[in-house]
């Protein structure tokens, strides 16, 4: 039997369309027929590319984390590790806004009932934390953060940022407490809590804002 011929462009279109359906309308809306109609292909193409709907949902999660990893990996290290931590926060937010439907799927903002994601699937994206853990380690080495468990600090930052991003994507953060205002206040408070000097923390936060893309 000859191998399946997969068009990467069609795969990407199917993933984007499926993420939007699942995010906006829920699991009941996600069917091969509806998805094929949106993309302009056949139902057979969905099975050719993904095998089934469970595999398609799994592909959405993995695509979302791959995009996030690429965005975080593009943040270059500088001689100010605290600035780098904040810059990673800006990159995380930018990725979530650009790929909001995938973000909702990969972190469970959309109900995935009826689709078979395993615990391994849900934990797949943990590798994206590595770059943040590394930045926290450099903060400790530079005596900006007190000695601590870098992975725990990274998780605390991630949890706080995820909450802010979820509210931002939902349209809940408005003037005067916009998402940007809340982010800078939140991250500055966490940096101070990790042991940084107030003046240096403010300078690093301001420096990171100038690096945002």
C-alpha positions as CSV (number, residue, x, y, z in Angstrom):
1,X,0.0,0.0,0.0
2,X,1.4,3.4,-0.9
3,X,1.9,6.0,1.9
4,X,-0.7,8.7,2.4
5,X,0.1,11.9,0.5
6,X,-0.2,14.8,2.9
7,X,-0.4,18.4,1.8
8,X,1.1,20.5,4.7
9,X,-0.7,23.6,3.6
10,X,-4.1,21.8,3.7
11,X,-3.1,20.3,7.1
12,X,-2.5,23.8,8.5
13,X,-5.8,25.1,7.1
14,X,-7.7,22.2,8.6
15,X,-6.0,22.7,12.0
16,X,-6.8,26.5,12.0
17,X,-10.5,25.9,10.9
18,X,-11.0,23.1,13.5
19,X,-9.5,25.2,16.3
20,X,-11.9,28.0,15.5
21,X,-14.9,25.7,15.4
22,X,-13.9,24.0,18.6
23,X,-13.1,27.2,20.4
24,X,-16.2,29.2,19.3
25,X,-18.9,26.6,19.0
26,X,-17.8,23.6,21.1
27,X,-17.3,19.9,20.3
28,X,-20.7,19.4,18.8
29,X,-19.8,21.7,15.9
30,X,-16.6,19.8,15.0
31,X,-17.5,17.3,12.3
32,X,-15.6,16.2,9.2
33,X,-18.4,17.4,6.9
34,X,-18.5,20.9,8.4
35,X,-14.8,21.2,8.5
36,X,-14.4,20.0,4.9
37,X,-17.0,22.5,3.8
38,X,-15.2,25.4,5.5
39,X,-11.8,24.6,4.1
40,X,-13.2,23.6,0.7
41,X,-12.0,20.0,0.5
42,X,-13.5,16.5,0.9
43,X,-14.3,14.7,4.1
44,X,-11.8,12.0,2.9
45,X,-9.0,14.6,3.0
46,X,-9.6,15.1,6.7
47,X,-9.1,11.3,7.3
48,X,-6.1,11.3,4.9
49,X,-4.3,14.0,6.8
50,X,-5.3,13.1,10.4
51,X,-6.9,9.6,10.5
52,X,-9.8,10.8,12.6
53,X,-11.2,13.6,14.7
54,X,-9.3,12.6,17.9
55,X,-6.0,12.8,15.9
56,X,-7.0,16.2,14.6
57,X,-7.7,17.6,18.1
58,X,-4.3,16.1,19.2
59,X,-2.7,17.8,16.2
60,X,-4.2,21.1,17.2
61,X,-2.7,20.9,20.7
62,X,0.7,20.0,19.4
63,X,0.6,22.7,16.7
64,X,-0.3,25.2,19.4
65,X,2.6,24.3,21.6
66,X,5.0,24.3,18.6
67,X,4.0,27.8,17.7
68,X,4.4,28.9,21.3
69,X,7.8,27.3,21.5
70,X,8.9,29.1,18.4
71,X,7.7,32.5,19.7
72,X,9.5,32.0,23.1
73,X,12.6,30.7,21.4
74,X,12.8,33.9,19.4
75,X,13.4,35.9,22.6
76,X,17.2,36.4,22.7
77,X,19.1,36.3,25.9
78,X,20.6,39.5,27.1
79,X,22.8,40.6,30.0
80,X,19.6,41.4,32.0
81,X,18.0,38.0,32.8
82,X,15.0,39.7,34.6
83,X,14.3,41.7,31.4
84,X,14.5,38.4,29.6
85,X,11.9,36.8,31.9
86,X,9.5,39.8,31.3
87,X,10.2,39.6,27.5
88,X,9.2,36.0,27.5
89,X,5.9,37.1,29.1
90,X,5.3,39.6,26.3
91,X,6.1,36.9,23.7
92,X,3.7,34.4,25.4
93,X,0.9,37.0,25.3
94,X,1.6,37.9,21.7
95,X,1.4,34.3,20.7
96,X,-1.9,33.8,22.5
97,X,-3.4,36.8,20.8
98,X,-2.2,35.7,17.4
99,X,-3.4,32.1,17.8
100,X,-6.2,32.6,20.2
101,X,-8.3,29.6,18.9
102,X,-5.4,27.2,19.3
103,X,-4.6,28.7,22.7
104,X,-8.2,28.0,23.9
105,X,-7.9,24.4,22.7
106,X,-4.4,23.6,24.0
107,X,-5.2,24.9,27.5
108,X,-8.7,23.6,27.7
109,X,-10.6,26.8,27.3
110,X,-12.8,24.8,25.0
111,X,-14.5,21.7,26.2
112,X,-12.8,18.7,24.7
113,X,-15.5,16.2,25.9
114,X,-16.0,13.5,23.3
115,X,-12.4,13.6,22.1
116,X,-9.7,11.3,23.5
117,X,-6.8,13.4,24.7
118,X,-4.6,11.4,27.0
119,X,-2.7,12.8,30.0
120,X,0.4,12.6,27.9
121,X,-1.3,14.8,25.3
122,X,-2.2,17.4,27.9
123,X,1.4,17.4,29.4
124,X,3.0,17.5,25.9
125,X,3.6,21.2,25.9
126,X,5.7,21.3,29.1
127,X,8.8,21.6,27.1
128,X,7.9,25.2,26.3
129,X,8.6,26.0,29.9
130,X,12.3,25.2,29.5
131,X,13.3,28.6,28.2
132,X,11.6,30.3,31.1
133,X,13.2,28.0,33.7
134,X,16.5,28.8,32.1
135,X,15.9,32.5,32.4
136,X,14.9,32.1,36.1
137,X,18.1,30.2,36.7
138,X,20.1,33.1,35.3
139,X,18.2,35.5,37.5
140,X,19.2,33.5,40.6
141,X,22.9,33.2,39.3
142,X,23.0,37.0,38.9
143,X,21.7,37.5,42.4
144,X,18.5,39.2,41.1
145,X,16.3,36.4,42.5
146,X,16.9,34.7,45.8
147,X,18.0,31.1,45.7
148,X,14.9,29.0,44.9
149,X,13.5,26.2,42.8
150,X,13.6,27.7,39.3
151,X,10.9,25.3,38.0
152,X,8.5,26.3,40.8
153,X,9.1,30.0,40.1
154,X,8.6,29.4,36.4
155,X,5.3,27.6,37.1
156,X,4.1,30.4,39.4
157,X,4.9,32.9,36.6
158,X,3.1,30.7,34.0
159,X,0.0,30.3,36.2
160,X,-0.3,34.0,36.8
161,X,0.2,34.9,33.2
162,X,-2.2,32.3,31.9
163,X,-4.9,33.8,34.1
164,X,-4.2,37.3,32.7
165,X,-4.2,36.0,29.1
166,X,-7.5,34.2,29.6
167,X,-9.1,37.3,30.8
168,X,-7.5,39.4,28.0
169,X,-8.7,37.0,25.3
170,X,-12.2,37.1,26.8
171,X,-12.3,40.9,26.6
172,X,-12.5,41.5,30.4
173,X,-9.5,43.8,30.8
174,X,-10.5,47.3,29.8
175,X,-9.4,50.9,30.5
176,X,-7.9,52.0,32.8
177,X,-6.8,48.5,33.8
178,X,-5.9,47.2,30.4
179,X,-4.1,43.9,29.8
180,X,-0.8,45.8,29.3
181,X,-1.2,47.7,32.6
182,X,-2.2,44.6,34.5
183,X,0.7,42.6,33.0
184,X,3.4,45.1,34.0
185,X,2.0,45.4,37.5
186,X,1.6,41.7,37.9
187,X,5.0,40.8,36.6
188,X,6.7,43.5,38.6
189,X,5.1,42.3,41.7
190,X,6.2,38.7,41.1
191,X,9.8,39.8,40.3
192,X,9.9,41.7,43.6
193,X,8.4,38.7,45.3
194,X,11.3,36.6,43.9
195,X,13.7,38.9,45.6
196,X,14.7,41.6,43.0
197,X,15.6,45.1,43.9
198,X,12.6,47.5,43.3
199,X,14.5,50.0,41.2
200,X,16.3,47.4,39.1
201,X,13.0,45.5,38.7
202,X,11.2,48.6,37.3
203,X,14.1,49.2,34.9
204,X,14.0,45.6,33.6
205,X,10.3,45.7,33.1
206,X,10.6,49.0,31.2
207,X,13.5,47.5,29.1
208,X,11.4,44.4,28.3
209,X,8.5,46.6,27.1
210,X,10.8,48.2,24.6
211,X,11.7,44.7,23.3
212,X,8.2,43.5,22.7
213,X,7.3,42.3,19.3
